[in-house]
Amino acid sequence: MLAILGLIAGVVLAIIWRPDMPIWLQPYLPIMIVAALDALVGAARAGLEHTFSDKVFAVSFISNVAIAALIVWIGDLIGVGSQLSTAVLVVLGIRIFTNAAVIRRKVLHA
């Protein structure tokens, strides 16, 4: 319940403040969002399997976002940023859909 209240508070604050995204961060934002979604879907799966740990979730969330952004940043430095962005999106997409399939099987018993 606390997480839902935090989410609502964050959305309300973002609507009120309308923070500006730094231009240098904009290319990395989609990758960071997908990495965060991967951690969230993984947490949902762990919750259904009764193996959820808040410490593991926090570390997974922060490290997924940081590592995904770092990979794309290094790709930008060596001139292959778009290819590495695609690779990161594919890998994280596969993980998200795999976890979603497990969640669907557990919830729908199918």
N, C-alpha and C positions, 0 to 999 in steps of 0.2 A: 504494500500500500504506500509505503514511503517513497518508493521509486516512481510510482504513478504521480504522486503529489509533486515530486521534484521535476518530473517531465512537464507537468502542467505549468508549474512556476517558471520553468525555463522558456516555454513557448510564450507565456504571457510577457515575460521580461523582454524577449526578442521582438515581440510585436510592439511593445512600448518604446524600447530604445532604438530599434532598427539599426543594429550595428553594421558598420561597413566592413566588407571583406577586403583585406589587403590584396592588391593586384598580384603580388608574388605568390600568394597562397591559392589563388583561384584555379590554377591547373591541377593542383593536388586535391582539391576538395572532393570531387567525385570519387576518387580512389579512397580517400579517407572515410567517406560515407559508406561505401561498400564494405570496407574493412570493419567498420563499426557494426554494420548490419550482420556481418558474419559472426561477430562476437555475440550479438544479441540473439540470433537464431540458435547458435551453439548453446547459449545459456538456457534458452527455452527447452531445447532438447535435454540438456542436463537436468533441468527441473522436472521434466516428465519421467526421466529415468531415476530420479531421486539421488543424483550424484552432484547436484549443484553446490558450488562453493563460491562464496562472495569474493574471497581472495583470488581464486583462479579467474573468476570473471573479470575483476578489476585489472589484473595483470594482462589477461588476454585482450581486453578491450583496448587498453593503452598501447600494448606492444603491437597488436595488429595494425592499428592506425599509424603508429610511428614507423613500423617496418615497411608498410605499403608505401607511405610517403617517401621514405628513404630510398626505396628501390626506384621509384619514379624519378626522384631528384638525381640520383646517380645516373640514371638513363638520360636525363636532360644534360648532365655534364658531359657525357660521352657521345651525345647526339642521337640516341635511340630512345628518347623518352616516350614517344607514342607507342613504339613496339612493346616496351616494358609495361606501359599503362595497360595495354591490351592483354598482355600476359597475366598481370596481376588481377585484372577484372575476370579473366577466364578462370583462373585458379580459385579466386574467392567465390565466383558464381557457382562453380562446381560444388564447393563446400556448403554454400547456402542451400542449394537445391538438394544436396544429399541429406543435410540436417532437416530440411523441410519434409523430405520424403519419410524420414524416420518419425518426425512429429505427426505427420498425417497417418502413418500406420498405427502409432500409439493411440491417437485420439479417435480415429475411426475404426480401429481394430480390423484394418484391411491389409 
